[in-house]
């Protein structure tokens, strides 16, 4: 029996983009998170006494700003060398773009597999053969898997590949795309895949897995992040378990406030949701994006002065988890407890609601609105340009959810003459 670790997409020292614009952002904690996650991986490998460690691409994040990134990686690999643990790695699309990666002198326990053709390394002590090929260029669109060799008879065969596999994941570019049959046809016992940052099993027999990245870097990389520990028994059967390595966790916090009577009750319900996230984080700091939705009487006051309730939520969250909760963003998507009855209403308000309803199905009108918003966005100061991640002004369909938010806000303002104006 032996164990090995499958990891990928470390993105060591990945740069922060725009985080400085967020009030109270734990910038230093996030900046050093990928390094500490890698240290956790190395410690796990030593504690578990694994036979070897695999990195399935994207150790780095493009060109380094200085050599300290590479030197840090070398130092951690030396810890594994001292524990007599070999390491195998392949280049991903980000590594291929890094000129210094190719010239970095690695410890003798680290094997960088060829980027020109598939390469096989065998570990006779464990009866293991490892096959893999890295990216020669940043945008590799070839089906690399087709050229991989057949299995080595009598050994436990592992394939390493940086790939989008079957494609269809809109969060990542389609690199080294291949079909499931391309992988299964090699008759390997395990495929260690990289590139897709969301952990998941592609196939169970044979075992084909994406390990995901080891540390989330923004809200689109939410949830627990880490590596896969694979245990192989004497019959060659493998068991895969996930081990978290992340030191700061990004979490969406969806709060249902249906039926809530006032803003204070809304804040309390959000706090209860945050407390559950804190309890599940095992003491890690949390960066949360709160999404508050539901029909409620609190809607009018929230829509009339979202800045006030944003501040209330942020202040309430500061006392959770010994100060280890940071609110990245708050989205209010509440609505009134009843829709306006167009048949009963008359005048400008009914016309406004009718216009918004028609606009949802008017592609030309949505395109025109998007163009106007693009022009408006150019004139806004930087701190006001933080748009929802799902909003693309060049895609009219993405504006429809925006209309769903704007309509109740406008209606609330028009119905409530005493509404507070946002300054």
Residue pairs with C-beta under 8 A, 6 or more apart in sequence:
1 231
1 232
1 233
1 234
2 50
2 51
2 126
2 128
2 231
2 232
3 48
3 49
3 50
3 51
3 229
3 230
3 231
3 232
4 50
4 51
4 52
4 53
4 54
4 128
4 158
4 229
4 230
4 232
5 41
5 44
5 45
5 48
5 50
5 52
5 53
5 54
5 227
5 228
5 229
5 230
6 54
6 56
6 190
6 192
6 209
6 211
6 227
6 228
6 229
6 230
7 41
7 53
7 54
7 55
7 56
7 211
7 214
7 227
7 228
8 55
8 56
8 57
8 58
8 92
8 162
8 192
8 193
8 194
8 195
8 210
8 211
8 212
8 213
9 56
9 57
9 58
9 92
9 194
9 195
9 197
9 211
9 212
9 213
9 214
10 34
10 37
10 38
10 55
10 58
10 59
10 60
10 213
10 214
10 215
11 34
11 58
11 59
11 60
11 61
11 94
11 213
11 215
11 217
12 34
12 35
12 38
12 59
12 60
12 61
12 69
12 72
12 73
13 34
13 35
13 60
13 61
13 64
13 65
13 69
13 72
14 34
14 61
14 217
15 61
15 65
16 27
16 30
16 31
19 25
19 27
19 30
20 27
21 382
21 383
21 386
22 328
22 329
23 314
24 314
24 326
25 326
25 328
26 248
26 285
26 287
26 326
29 247
29 248
29 285
30 217
30 248
30 287
33 215
33 217
33 246
33 247
33 248
34 214
34 215
34 217
35 72
36 215
36 247
37 214
37 215
37 225
37 226
37 245
37 246
37 247
38 72
38 73
38 76
38 214
38 245
39 76
40 214
40 245
40 247
41 53
41 214
41 226
41 227
41 245
42 76
42 79
42 80
44 227
44 229
44 243
44 245
45 53
45 80
45 83
45 85
46 79
46 80
46 83
46 85
48 229
50 85
50 229
51 85
51 123
51 125
51 126
51 128
52 85
52 86
52 87
52 88
52 123
52 126
52 128
52 130
53 80
53 85
53 86
53 87
53 88
54 87
54 88
54 89
54 130
54 158
54 160
54 192
55 87
55 88
55 89
55 90
55 194
56 89
56 90
56 92
56 132
56 160
56 161
56 162
56 192
56 193
56 194
56 195
56 211
57 89
57 90
57 91
57 92
57 93
57 94
57 95
57 134
57 135
57 162
57 194
57 195
58 92
58 93
58 94
58 95
58 162
58 194
58 195
59 73
59 89
59 92
59 95
59 101
60 69
60 70
60 94
60 95
60 98
60 101
61 94
62 94
62 97
62 98
63 97
63 98
63 99
63 100
64 70
64 98
64 100
67 100
70 100
70 101
70 104
73 104
74 104
74 105
74 106
74 107
77 87
77 106
77 107
77 109
77 110
78 107
80 86
80 87
80 109
81 107
81 108
81 109
81 110
84 109
85 109
86 109
86 110
86 111
86 123
87 109
87 110
87 111
88 110
88 111
88 113
88 121
88 130
88 132
88 160
89 110
89 111
89 112
89 113
89 134
90 112
90 113
90 115
90 132
90 133
90 134
90 135
90 160
90 161
90 162
90 194
91 101
91 112
91 115
91 134
91 135
91 136
91 162
92 134
92 135
92 162
92 194
92 195
93 135
93 138
93 139
93 140
93 162
93 173
93 175
93 195
94 138
95 101
95 134
95 135
96 115
96 134
96 135
96 136
96 137
96 138
96 140
97 138
106 112
111 121
112 134
113 119
113 121
113 130
113 132
113 133
113 134
113 160
114 133
114 134
115 133
115 134
115 135
115 136
116 133
116 136
117 133
117 147
118 131
118 132
118 133
118 144
118 147
118 148
118 149
119 131
119 132
119 133
120 129
120 130
120 131
120 149
120 152
121 129
121 130
122 128
122 129
122 130
122 152
122 155
123 129
123 130
126 156
127 154
127 155
127 156
128 155
128 156
128 157
128 158
129 151
129 152
129 155
129 156
129 157
129 158
130 158
130 160
131 148
131 149
131 157
131 158
131 159
131 160
131 186
131 188
132 159
132 160
132 161
133 144
133 147
133 148
133 161
134 162
135 162
135 175
135 176
139 173
139 175
140 175
140 176
141 174
141 175
141 176
141 177
142 176
143 176
143 177
143 178
143 182
144 161
144 163
144 176
144 178
145 159
145 161
145 163
145 176
145 178
145 182
145 183
145 186
146 178
146 182
148 159
148 161
148 186
149 186
150 186
150 187
151 157
151 186
151 187
151 188
151 189
156 189
156 190
156 232
156 236
157 186
157 187
157 188
157 189
157 190
158 188
158 189
158 190
158 191
158 192
159 183
159 186
159 188
159 190
159 191
159 192
160 191
160 192
160 194
161 176
161 178
161 183
161 191
161 192
161 193
161 194
162 175
162 176
162 193
162 194
162 195
163 175
163 176
163 177
163 178
163 193
163 194
163 195
164 172
164 173
164 174
164 175
164 176
164 177
164 195
164 196
165 177
165 178
165 180
165 183
165 193
165 196
165 202
165 210
166 177
166 178
166 179
166 180
166 202
167 174
167 177
169 196
169 198
171 196
171 197
171 198
171 220
172 195
172 196
172 197
175 195
176 195
180 202
180 203
180 208
183 191
183 202
183 203
183 208
184 203
184 206
184 208
187 206
188 206
189 206
189 207
189 232
189 236
189 238
190 206
190 207
190 208
190 209
190 230
190 238
191 202
191 203
191 206
191 207
191 208
191 209
192 209
192 211
193 202
193 208
193 209
193 210
193 211
194 210
194 211
195 210
196 210
196 212
197 212
197 213
197 221
198 210
198 212
199 209
199 210
199 211
199 212
199 225
199 226
199 228
199 242
200 209
200 210
200 212
201 207
201 208
201 209
201 240
202 208
202 209
202 210
207 230
207 238
207 240
209 228
209 240
211 226
211 227
211 228
212 225
212 226
213 221
213 225
214 225
214 226
214 227
214 245
214 246
215 225
215 245
215 246
215 247
215 248
216 222
216 223
216 225
216 246
216 248
216 249
216 250
218 250
219 250
219 252
219 287
219 289
219 328
219 329
219 389
220 389
221 250
222 249
222 250
222 251
222 252
223 249
223 250
223 251
224 242
224 244
224 246
224 249
225 244
225 245
225 246
225 249
226 242
226 243
226 244
226 245
226 246
227 242
227 243
227 245
228 240
228 241
228 242
228 243
229 240
229 241
229 242
229 243
230 238
230 239
230 240
231 238
231 239
231 241
232 238
233 239
244 282
246 284
247 284
247 285
248 284
248 285
248 286
248 287
249 281
249 284
249 285
249 286
249 287
250 286
250 287
250 288
250 289
250 328
251 277
251 281
251 286
251 287
251 288
251 289
252 288
252 289
252 291
253 270
253 273
253 274
253 277
253 288
253 289
253 290
253 291
254 273
254 291
254 293
255 266
255 269
255 270
255 273
255 290
255 291
255 292
255 293
256 269
256 293
256 294
257 265
257 266
257 269
257 270
257 292
257 293
257 294
257 296
257 298
257 334
258 294
258 295
258 296
259 294
259 295
259 296
260 266
260 269
260 294
260 296
260 297
260 298
261 296
261 297
261 298
262 297
262 298
262 301
263 298
263 301
263 302
263 309
263 312
265 298
266 292
266 296
266 298
266 302
266 309
266 334
267 309
267 312
267 313
267 316
270 290
270 292
270 313
270 316
271 316
271 317
271 320
273 290
274 286
274 288
274 290
274 317
274 320
274 325
275 320
277 286
277 288
278 286
278 320
278 321
278 324
278 325
281 321
283 324
284 324
285 321
285 324
285 325
285 326
286 321
286 324
286 325
286 326
287 326
287 328
288 317
288 325
288 326
288 327
288 328
289 327
289 328
289 329
289 330
289 331
290 313
290 327
290 329
290 330
290 331
291 330
291 331
291 333
292 302
292 330
292 331
292 332
292 333
292 334
293 333
293 334
294 334
294 335
295 334
295 335
295 336
295 337
295 338
296 334
296 337
297 337
298 334
299 334
299 335
299 336
299 337
299 408
299 412
300 336
300 412
300 415
300 416
300 419
301 309
302 309
302 332
302 334
303 332
303 334
303 408
303 409
303 412
303 413
304 412
304 413
304 416
304 419
304 420
305 419
305 420
305 422
306 332
306 422
307 422
308 420
309 332
310 330
313 327
313 330
314 327
314 330
317 325
317 327
318 325
329 386
331 388
332 405
333 404
333 405
334 408
335 408
336 408
336 411
336 412
340 349
340 350
340 353
340 411
342 350
342 353
342 354
345 353
349 411
349 414
349 415
352 410
352 411
352 414
353 407
353 411
356 403
356 406
356 407
358 365
359 365
359 366
359 369
359 403
360 400
360 403
363 396
366 396
366 397
366 399
366 400
367 396
369 396
369 399
370 393
370 394
370 395
370 396
370 399
373 393
373 399
374 393
374 394
377 385
377 387
377 393
387 393
388 402
390 398
390 401
391 398
391 399
391 401
391 402
392 398
393 399
412 419
413 419
